[in-house]
Amino acid sequence: MSPPHPSDLSALYDRANAYYPTLPSALTGLLRQFVRERRLLECAVSLSGIGTLTMTRSGDQVTCDWLNGALLPPNPESAGLDSALLVDAAVRAAQWVSEPAHTSPRPRHPTRSRTLPLPYNGDRLGDLHVHWTVGDGDEALILAQAPEIAQQLAFLAKRDEAQSWAAHTLGRPYGLIGLGRAARALDRFLEKAAPSRLPVLLTGEFGTETTAVAAMIHGLGPQRSGPFVQILAADPTGDPAAWLDRAAGGTLFIREVEALSPGFQSQLLHHMPSRLGQGSGYDRAPVRLIAATSVNLKDAARDGRFSRSLLSELDFLATTLPPLRERPEDLPALIGAALAQHGYGADTRITPDLLALCRAYAWPENGFELERVMARLAVMGDGGPIQRRDVQHHAPWLLPADPAPADAAAPPTDLDHWVRCAIDKDGAALNGHHAGLKRALFYLADHFARPITLDELAGQAHVSPSHLSYLFRTELQTSFKTLLGRLRLRKASELLLADQRQPITDIAMSVGFADLSHFEKSFRRHWGQSPREFRRDAGAADRH
């Protein structure tokens, strides 16, 4: 493996990766880490309309000072700033930029400095000023890494702009969270995609940030003053012509676009603005289309399950959002944001135990599950830091399975193992198995509550029904119906633990059991007790 390029800042980003509730705290967190690691003498970032953040290092100590900060939070300590150093200073800000060394004693060694722009799609949002002592730190690394730091500071400013727009317009602060590689790649995609008017296709598993990314594209785009209309294709209201009328002058965002009926696919293609000369002509105000899907639409089009003509109109700008299991470095920031979304402080709740369990868990429902679980743990805990015992009582599926004994037989073949593989989307555990089997298991995990037939599942797995049945029998030693039943029981147990007041009948129906008697018999056969007994024992454990 070749050594990383000198400008590679992945390790620094990981160390700076945390939940930052405000733009000043985000700028401070990243820049402080850069100052420490590159041993800069001084550093400053100036953003138009926001102010100037200065940093001075003495040994391992870095002091921060916001000068003329228009967006300074009312409680600077909560943003990681030093309130004692918040001085009046339009004059000092100008002096610092022109004479960066004046705030520190004159060094005994020569110094150097650079001023770099904060670039964003051809615009200059501000400047980054770096100042270092010759011989104190790696000058080559400073020069190589400072431009990327300046770029990321610009991305953070634009994230904040889009988040503020979403909070004001949509009632929820949709935005990107984290400094991991995947989040930074999305920053770069947004920089190029948002100013365009071309259609965008977002692909991501259930629960990934497709809505947040769509909102940011609109909020940073040329039609941000227009409407942002969301349509859930699985349960739409109105018809495509009406959707486009509502979105005139703005953006039409279609979630789960793969669920559009063939008739609606045809109507949308007929009425939408065509870039390829399809349709009957578009006579409305400009509308930008953004579509989100959790399936491979090219495969669906090839198999006749999605219109190839419609896909060709949507697939101009495209990106894939990574699942949560591929973003462990962002978990501290994402957990903090999930807690803050429901009014809980990240600094008082997150513990090393919680982070370790979250990093080991696969999060099959991605951000939706993370936010739901964090809110539950915050509410059901004792108000203090979230410990392992809290997870054990209120979200036990996050706990790793007990390790197998040393003399255990090699590959596990029990049903619970395959259920866990399906829920966790554990592709590695299915290495060596038929690819169609993997697709079938993942589809079952996402649609377990529906009355799935073997023919439907085979279509999703891209194999014949008879071959899929053979694969279940020979490779998993079970049938798909049996595995589906076990999957439903697993989900039912989670719901019983999550809400002590939800009627058991409702839980049975929500996981796919139409008959309560059958549900209770199946539950007792698997867990050794009735659903009521299971819930009662869980409640008793909580009280102790």
C-alpha positions as CSV (number, residue, x, y, z in Angstrom):
1,M,0.0,0.0,0.0
2,S,1.4,3.4,-1.0
3,P,1.8,6.0,1.7
4,P,-0.9,8.7,2.0
5,H,-0.5,11.9,0.0
6,P,0.9,14.8,2.1
7,S,-2.4,16.6,1.7
8,D,-4.4,13.7,3.1
9,L,-6.1,15.0,6.2
10,S,-8.3,11.9,7.0
11,A,-6.7,11.3,10.4
12,L,-6.9,14.9,11.4
13,Y,-10.6,15.0,10.4
14,D,-11.3,11.9,12.4
15,R,-9.8,13.5,15.5
16,A,-11.8,16.7,15.0
17,N,-15.0,14.8,14.2
18,A,-17.6,15.7,16.8
19,Y,-21.0,17.3,17.1
20,Y,-20.8,21.0,16.6
21,P,-24.1,22.8,17.3
22,T,-23.2,26.1,15.6
23,L,-21.0,27.3,12.7
24,P,-18.6,29.1,15.1
25,S,-18.1,25.9,17.1
26,A,-17.5,23.8,13.9
27,L,-14.9,26.3,12.5
28,T,-13.3,26.3,15.9
29,G,-13.2,22.6,16.3
30,L,-11.5,21.9,12.9
31,L,-9.1,24.8,13.0
32,R,-8.0,24.2,16.5
33,Q,-7.0,20.6,15.5
34,F,-5.1,21.9,12.5
35,V,-3.2,24.5,14.6
36,R,-2.2,21.8,17.1
37,E,-1.2,19.1,14.7
38,R,0.8,21.4,12.3
39,R,2.2,23.5,15.3
40,L,1.2,26.8,13.8
41,L,2.1,29.9,15.6
42,E,-1.1,31.7,14.7
43,C,-4.1,31.2,12.4
44,A,-7.2,33.0,11.5
45,V,-10.3,32.5,9.3
46,S,-12.3,35.4,8.0
47,L,-15.8,34.8,6.6
48,S,-17.8,37.6,5.0
49,G,-20.7,38.6,7.2
50,I,-19.6,36.3,10.0
51,G,-16.4,37.7,11.4
52,T,-12.8,36.6,12.1
53,L,-11.8,33.7,14.3
54,T,-8.2,34.0,15.5
55,M,-6.1,31.3,17.2
56,T,-2.8,31.6,18.9
57,R,-0.7,28.6,20.1
58,S,1.6,28.5,23.0
59,G,3.0,25.0,23.5
60,D,0.0,22.7,23.5
61,Q,-2.4,25.4,24.4
62,V,-4.5,27.1,21.7
63,T,-6.5,30.2,22.6
64,C,-9.4,31.3,20.4
65,D,-10.7,34.8,19.8
66,W,-13.8,35.8,17.7
67,L,-13.4,39.3,16.4
68,N,-16.4,41.2,15.1
69,G,-18.3,38.0,15.1
70,A,-21.8,38.6,13.6
71,L,-22.9,35.0,14.2
72,L,-21.4,34.6,17.7
73,P,-23.7,32.4,19.8
74,P,-25.2,33.9,23.0
75,N,-23.4,31.3,25.1
76,P,-19.8,31.1,23.7
77,E,-18.7,28.3,26.0
78,S,-21.3,26.0,24.5
79,A,-19.6,26.5,21.2
80,G,-16.2,25.7,22.5
81,L,-15.1,29.4,22.5
82,D,-13.2,31.3,25.2
83,S,-15.6,34.0,26.4
84,A,-12.8,35.8,28.3
85,L,-11.1,36.5,25.0
86,L,-14.2,37.8,23.2
87,V,-13.1,41.4,22.7
88,D,-14.5,44.3,20.8
89,A,-12.5,44.5,17.7
90,A,-13.3,45.5,14.3
91,V,-9.9,47.3,14.5
92,R,-8.1,44.3,16.0
93,A,-9.5,42.1,13.3
94,A,-8.1,44.3,10.6
95,Q,-4.8,44.5,12.4
96,W,-4.5,40.8,12.9
97,V,-5.1,40.1,9.2
98,S,-2.5,42.6,8.1
99,E,0.0,41.8,10.9
100,P,-0.8,38.3,12.2
101,A,2.2,38.1,14.6
102,H,1.3,41.2,16.6
103,T,-0.7,39.3,19.3
104,S,2.3,37.1,20.3
105,P,5.8,37.9,21.5
106,R,8.2,38.2,18.6
107,P,9.6,34.7,18.0
108,R,13.3,34.1,18.1
109,H,13.2,32.3,14.8
110,P,12.1,33.6,11.4
111,T,8.4,33.1,10.6
112,R,6.4,32.6,7.4
113,S,2.7,33.1,6.6
114,R,0.2,32.4,3.8
115,T,-3.2,33.7,3.0
116,L,-5.5,31.3,1.1
117,P,-9.0,31.9,-0.2
118,L,-12.0,29.9,1.1
119,P,-13.3,28.8,-2.3
120,Y,-16.8,27.5,-3.2
121,N,-17.8,26.9,-6.8
122,G,-15.8,29.9,-8.0
123,D,-16.7,32.3,-5.2
124,R,-14.4,33.4,-2.4
125,L,-16.3,33.1,0.9
126,G,-13.4,34.5,3.0
127,D,-9.8,33.8,3.8
128,L,-7.6,31.5,5.8
129,H,-4.4,33.0,7.3
130,V,-1.7,30.7,8.6
131,H,1.5,31.8,10.3
132,W,4.2,29.5,11.5
133,T,7.7,29.6,12.9
134,V,10.4,28.1,10.6
135,G,11.6,24.8,12.0
136,D,8.6,24.4,14.4
137,G,6.5,21.9,12.5
138,D,6.6,20.5,9.0
139,E,6.4,23.4,6.5
140,A,5.8,21.1,3.5
141,L,2.7,19.6,5.3
142,I,1.4,23.0,6.2
143,L,1.6,24.2,2.6
144,A,0.1,21.0,1.3
145,Q,-2.8,20.8,3.8
146,A,-3.8,24.4,4.3
147,P,-5.7,24.6,0.9
148,E,-7.8,21.6,1.8
149,I,-8.5,23.0,5.3
150,A,-9.6,26.2,3.6
151,Q,-11.9,24.3,1.3
152,Q,-13.5,22.4,4.2
153,L,-14.0,25.6,6.1
154,A,-15.9,26.9,3.1
155,F,-18.0,23.7,3.0
156,L,-18.8,24.1,6.7
157,A,-20.0,27.6,6.0
158,K,-22.3,26.4,3.2
159,R,-23.6,23.5,5.3
160,D,-24.6,26.1,7.9
161,E,-26.3,28.3,5.2
162,A,-28.3,25.3,3.9
163,Q,-29.2,24.1,7.4
164,S,-30.5,27.6,8.4
165,W,-32.6,27.7,5.2
166,A,-34.1,24.3,6.0
167,A,-34.8,25.1,9.6
168,H,-36.6,28.3,8.6
169,T,-38.4,27.0,5.6
170,L,-39.0,23.3,6.2
171,G,-39.1,23.4,10.1
172,R,-36.2,20.9,10.5
173,P,-32.5,21.7,10.2
174,Y,-31.6,19.3,7.5
175,G,-27.9,19.2,6.8
176,L,-24.7,17.2,6.5
177,I,-23.2,16.0,9.8
178,G,-19.6,14.8,10.3
179,L,-16.1,15.2,8.8
180,G,-15.6,11.6,7.6
181,R,-14.6,10.7,4.1
182,A,-18.2,10.1,2.9
183,A,-19.5,13.4,4.3
184,R,-16.7,15.3,2.7
185,A,-17.4,13.6,-0.7
186,L,-21.0,14.8,-0.4
187,D,-19.8,18.3,0.3
188,R,-17.9,18.2,-3.0
189,F,-21.0,16.8,-4.8
190,L,-23.2,19.5,-3.4
191,E,-20.8,22.2,-4.4
192,K,-21.1,21.2,-8.1
193,A,-24.7,19.9,-8.2
194,A,-26.6,22.6,-6.2
195,P,-26.0,25.6,-8.6
196,S,-27.1,23.5,-11.6
197,R,-30.7,23.0,-12.7
198,L,-30.2,19.5,-13.9
199,P,-32.1,16.6,-12.4
200,V,-30.5,14.7,-9.6
201,L,-30.8,11.0,-8.7
202,L,-29.9,10.0,-5.1
203,T,-29.4,6.4,-4.2
204,G,-29.2,5.2,-0.6
205,E,-30.5,2.5,1.7
206,F,-33.6,3.1,3.8
207,G,-32.9,5.7,6.4
208,T,-29.9,7.4,4.8
209,E,-29.8,11.2,4.3
210,T,-31.5,11.5,1.0
211,T,-34.0,14.1,2.2
212,A,-31.3,16.1,3.8
213,V,-29.2,16.1,0.7
214,A,-32.2,17.0,-1.5
215,A,-33.1,19.9,0.8
216,M,-29.5,21.1,0.7
217,I,-29.4,20.9,-3.1
218,H,-32.5,23.1,-3.3
219,G,-31.4,25.4,-0.4
220,L,-28.1,26.1,-2.0
221,G,-29.4,26.3,-5.6
222,P,-30.7,29.0,-7.9
223,Q,-34.4,28.3,-7.1
224,R,-34.2,28.3,-3.3
225,S,-36.8,31.0,-3.1
226,G,-39.3,28.7,-4.9
227,P,-41.2,25.8,-3.3
228,F,-39.7,22.5,-2.2
229,V,-42.4,19.9,-2.8
230,Q,-41.9,16.4,-1.5
231,I,-43.8,13.4,-2.8
232,L,-43.7,9.9,-1.3
233,A,-44.1,7.7,-4.4
234,A,-45.3,4.8,-2.4
235,D,-48.4,6.8,-1.3
236,P,-48.7,9.9,-3.5
237,T,-51.4,12.5,-3.3
238,G,-52.6,13.9,-6.6
239,D,-50.9,13.2,-9.9
240,P,-47.6,14.1,-11.6
241,A,-49.1,17.1,-13.4
242,A,-50.4,18.5,-10.1
243,W,-47.0,17.9,-8.4
244,L,-45.2,19.9,-11.1
245,D,-47.7,22.7,-10.8
246,R,-47.1,22.9,-7.1
247,A,-43.3,22.9,-7.6
248,A,-43.3,25.5,-10.3
249,G,-40.3,27.8,-9.9
250,G,-38.7,25.4,-7.3
251,T,-37.9,21.7,-6.8
252,L,-40.0,18.5,-7.0
253,F,-38.4,15.9,-4.7
254,I,-39.8,12.4,-5.2
255,R,-38.9,9.9,-2.5
256,E,-38.9,6.2,-3.1
257,V,-39.3,6.9,-6.8
258,E,-39.0,3.1,-7.5
259,A,-42.4,2.7,-6.0
260,L,-44.2,4.9,-8.6
261,S,-46.8,2.9,-10.5
262,P,-46.2,2.3,-14.2
263,G,-49.1,4.7,-14.9
264,F,-47.6,7.5,-12.8
265,Q,-44.1,6.9,-14.3
266,S,-45.7,7.4,-17.8
267,Q,-47.5,10.6,-16.7
268,L,-44.5,12.1,-15.0
269,L,-42.4,11.5,-18.2
270,H,-45.2,13.1,-20.2
271,H,-45.5,16.2,-18.1
272,M,-42.0,16.8,-16.8
273,P,-39.5,19.1,-18.4
274,S,-37.5,16.8,-20.8
275,R,-33.8,17.3,-21.3
276,L,-33.8,14.6,-24.0
277,G,-36.7,15.6,-26.2
278,Q,-39.1,13.2,-24.7
279,G,-42.6,14.1,-23.5
280,S,-45.2,16.5,-25.0
281,G,-43.5,19.8,-24.3
282,Y,-43.2,21.6,-20.9
283,D,-45.1,25.0,-20.5
284,R,-44.8,25.6,-16.7
285,A,-42.3,27.7,-14.7
286,P,-38.9,25.9,-14.4
287,V,-39.0,22.9,-12.0
288,R,-35.9,21.0,-10.9
289,L,-36.4,17.2,-10.3
290,I,-34.7,15.3,-7.5
291,A,-35.5,11.6,-7.1
292,A,-34.4,9.3,-4.3
293,T,-34.3,5.5,-4.4
294,S,-33.1,2.6,-2.3
295,V,-32.8,0.2,-5.2
296,N,-30.6,0.0,-8.3
297,L,-32.8,1.7,-10.9
298,K,-30.7,0.5,-13.7
299,D,-31.3,-3.1,-12.7
300,A,-35.0,-2.3,-12.2
301,A,-35.2,-0.8,-15.7
302,R,-33.4,-3.7,-17.2
303,D,-35.9,-6.1,-15.6
304,G,-38.9,-4.1,-16.7
305,R,-39.8,-2.8,-13.2
306,F,-39.0,0.8,-14.0
307,S,-39.3,3.0,-17.1
308,R,-36.0,3.2,-18.9
309,S,-37.1,6.5,-20.5
310,L,-37.9,8.1,-17.1
311,L,-34.6,6.9,-15.7
312,S,-32.8,8.5,-18.6
313,E,-34.4,11.8,-17.7
314,L,-33.5,11.5,-14.0
315,D,-30.0,10.2,-14.2
316,F,-28.1,13.4,-15.1
317,L,-26.4,14.1,-11.7
318,A,-26.2,11.1,-9.4
319,T,-24.6,10.1,-6.2
320,T,-24.9,7.2,-3.7
321,L,-25.2,7.9,0.0
322,P,-23.3,5.4,2.1
323,P,-25.0,3.5,4.8
324,L,-24.3,4.2,8.5
325,R,-22.2,1.1,8.9
326,E,-19.7,2.5,6.5
327,R,-19.3,5.8,8.5
328,P,-18.0,4.8,11.9
329,E,-15.9,7.9,12.1
330,D,-19.0,10.1,11.9
331,L,-20.9,8.4,14.7
332,P,-19.9,10.8,17.5
333,A,-21.2,13.7,15.5
334,L,-24.3,11.9,14.3
335,I,-25.2,10.6,17.8
336,G,-24.8,14.2,19.1
337,A,-27.0,15.6,16.4
338,A,-29.7,12.9,17.0
339,L,-29.7,13.8,20.8
340,A,-29.8,17.5,20.1
341,Q,-32.7,17.0,17.6
342,H,-34.8,15.9,20.6
343,G,-33.5,18.4,23.1
344,Y,-30.7,16.5,24.8
345,G,-27.1,17.6,25.3
346,A,-24.5,15.4,23.6
347,D,-21.7,16.3,26.0
348,T,-23.6,15.0,29.0
349,R,-25.0,11.8,27.4
350,I,-22.4,10.2,25.1
351,T,-20.0,7.8,26.8
352,P,-17.2,5.5,25.5
353,D,-19.4,2.5,26.1
354,L,-22.2,3.9,24.0
355,L,-19.8,4.8,21.1
356,A,-18.2,1.4,21.2
357,L,-21.6,-0.4,21.0
358,C,-22.8,1.9,18.2
359,R,-19.6,1.4,16.2
360,A,-20.0,-2.4,16.4
361,Y,-23.7,-2.3,15.4
362,A,-24.7,-2.3,11.7
363,W,-27.7,0.1,11.9
364,P,-29.8,-1.6,9.2
365,E,-32.3,1.3,9.2
366,N,-29.4,3.8,9.2
367,G,-30.1,7.4,10.4
368,F,-33.8,6.7,11.1
369,E,-32.9,4.0,13.5
370,L,-30.0,5.9,15.1
371,E,-32.2,8.9,15.9
372,R,-35.0,6.7,17.2
373,V,-32.7,4.7,19.5
374,M,-30.8,7.7,20.8
375,A,-34.1,9.5,21.7
376,R,-35.3,6.3,23.5
377,L,-32.1,5.9,25.5
378,A,-32.2,9.6,26.5
379,V,-35.8,9.4,27.6
380,M,-35.7,6.1,29.4
381,G,-32.3,6.6,31.1
382,D,-31.8,8.4,34.4
383,G,-30.8,11.7,32.9
384,G,-27.1,11.1,33.0
385,P,-24.5,9.6,30.7
386,I,-25.9,6.6,28.6
387,Q,-24.2,3.5,29.9
388,R,-24.1,-0.1,28.7
389,R,-26.8,-1.1,31.2
390,D,-29.1,1.5,29.6
391,V,-28.5,-0.1,26.2
392,Q,-29.1,-3.5,27.7
393,H,-32.5,-2.5,29.1
394,H,-33.8,-0.3,26.3
395,A,-32.0,-1.3,23.1
396,P,-30.6,-4.8,23.7
397,W,-30.2,-5.6,19.9
398,L,-27.3,-3.2,19.9
399,L,-25.3,-5.5,22.1
400,P,-23.0,-8.0,20.3
401,A,-24.0,-11.6,20.4
402,D,-22.2,-13.8,22.9
403,P,-19.0,-15.2,21.4
404,A,-19.2,-18.8,20.3
405,P,-17.2,-21.4,22.3
406,A,-13.7,-22.2,21.0
407,D,-14.8,-25.6,19.8
408,A,-17.9,-24.4,18.1
409,A,-18.6,-25.7,14.6
410,A,-17.6,-23.5,11.8
411,P,-20.2,-21.7,9.8
412,P,-23.3,-21.0,11.8
413,T,-26.5,-22.2,10.2
414,D,-29.2,-21.3,12.7
415,L,-32.1,-19.1,11.8
416,D,-31.2,-16.3,14.2
417,H,-27.8,-16.0,12.5
418,W,-29.4,-15.5,9.1
419,V,-31.9,-13.1,10.5
420,R,-29.1,-11.0,12.0
421,C,-27.2,-11.1,8.7
422,A,-30.3,-9.8,6.9
423,I,-31.1,-7.0,9.4
424,D,-27.4,-5.9,9.6
425,K,-27.0,-6.1,5.8
426,D,-23.9,-8.2,6.6
427,G,-22.6,-9.0,3.1
428,A,-19.3,-10.3,4.5
429,A,-21.2,-13.1,6.3
430,L,-22.8,-14.1,3.0
431,N,-19.5,-14.4,1.1
432,G,-19.5,-17.6,-0.8
433,H,-23.2,-17.8,-1.0
434,H,-25.3,-17.1,-4.2
435,A,-25.7,-13.3,-4.9
436,G,-29.4,-13.8,-5.3
437,L,-29.7,-15.1,-1.8
438,K,-28.0,-12.0,-0.5
439,R,-30.4,-9.8,-2.4
440,A,-33.4,-11.8,-1.1
441,L,-32.3,-11.6,2.6
442,F,-31.7,-7.8,2.4
443,Y,-35.1,-7.3,0.7
444,L,-36.9,-9.3,3.4
445,A,-35.2,-7.2,6.1
446,D,-36.6,-4.0,4.4
447,H,-40.1,-5.3,3.7
448,F,-40.8,-7.9,6.4
449,A,-44.2,-6.5,7.3
450,R,-45.7,-7.0,3.9
451,P,-47.3,-10.2,2.6
452,I,-44.3,-11.2,0.4
453,T,-44.7,-14.0,-2.0
454,L,-41.9,-16.3,-3.3
455,D,-42.5,-14.9,-6.8
456,E,-42.0,-11.3,-5.7
457,L,-38.9,-12.2,-3.7
458,A,-37.5,-14.1,-6.6
459,G,-38.0,-11.1,-8.8
460,Q,-36.0,-8.9,-6.4
461,A,-33.3,-11.6,-6.2
462,H,-33.1,-11.8,-10.0
463,V,-33.5,-15.6,-9.9
464,S,-36.4,-18.0,-10.6
465,P,-38.8,-18.9,-7.8
466,S,-37.8,-22.5,-7.9
467,H,-34.1,-21.7,-7.8
468,L,-34.5,-19.3,-4.9
469,S,-36.4,-21.9,-2.9
470,Y,-33.6,-24.3,-3.7
471,L,-31.0,-21.8,-2.4
472,F,-32.9,-21.3,0.9
473,R,-33.1,-25.1,1.4
474,T,-29.5,-25.9,0.5
475,E,-27.5,-22.9,1.7
476,L,-29.5,-21.8,4.7
477,Q,-31.2,-25.0,5.6
478,T,-34.6,-23.3,5.9
479,S,-37.4,-21.9,3.8
480,F,-38.0,-18.2,3.1
481,K,-41.3,-18.3,4.9
482,T,-39.7,-19.7,8.0
483,L,-37.0,-17.1,7.9
484,L,-39.5,-14.3,7.3
485,G,-41.5,-15.5,10.4
486,R,-38.4,-15.4,12.6
487,L,-37.5,-11.9,11.2
488,R,-41.0,-10.7,12.2
489,L,-40.7,-12.1,15.7
490,R,-37.3,-10.3,16.1
491,K,-38.9,-7.0,15.1
492,A,-41.9,-7.7,17.4
493,S,-39.6,-8.2,20.4
494,E,-37.9,-4.8,19.7
495,L,-41.3,-3.1,19.6
496,L,-42.4,-4.7,22.8
497,L,-39.3,-3.3,24.5
498,A,-39.6,0.1,22.9
499,D,-43.2,1.0,24.0
500,Q,-44.8,-0.6,27.0
501,R,-48.2,0.9,26.1
502,Q,-48.6,-0.1,22.5
503,P,-51.3,-2.7,22.2
504,I,-49.9,-6.2,21.4
505,T,-52.5,-6.5,18.6
506,D,-51.1,-3.4,16.9
507,I,-47.5,-4.8,17.2
508,A,-48.5,-8.1,15.7
509,M,-50.1,-6.4,12.7
510,S,-47.3,-3.9,12.3
511,V,-44.7,-6.7,11.8
512,G,-46.9,-8.7,9.4
513,F,-49.0,-11.1,11.6
514,A,-52.6,-10.7,10.6
515,D,-53.8,-13.2,13.2
516,L,-53.1,-12.4,16.9
517,S,-53.5,-16.1,18.0
518,H,-50.9,-17.2,15.5
519,F,-48.6,-14.4,16.6
520,E,-48.8,-15.3,20.3
521,K,-48.2,-19.0,19.6
522,S,-45.2,-18.3,17.3
523,F,-43.8,-15.8,19.9
524,R,-44.1,-18.3,22.8
525,R,-42.6,-21.1,20.7
526,H,-39.5,-18.9,19.9
527,W,-39.0,-16.9,23.1
528,G,-40.4,-19.4,25.6
529,Q,-43.0,-16.9,27.0
530,S,-46.0,-14.9,25.7
531,P,-45.6,-11.4,24.4
532,R,-47.2,-10.0,27.6
533,E,-44.8,-12.0,29.8
534,F,-41.9,-10.8,27.7
535,R,-42.9,-7.2,28.1
536,R,-43.6,-7.6,31.8
537,D,-40.2,-9.0,32.5
538,A,-38.5,-6.3,30.5
539,G,-40.4,-3.7,32.5
540,A,-39.3,-5.3,35.7
541,A,-35.7,-5.2,34.6
542,D,-36.0,-1.5,33.9
543,R,-37.3,-0.8,37.4
544,H,-34.3,-2.5,38.9
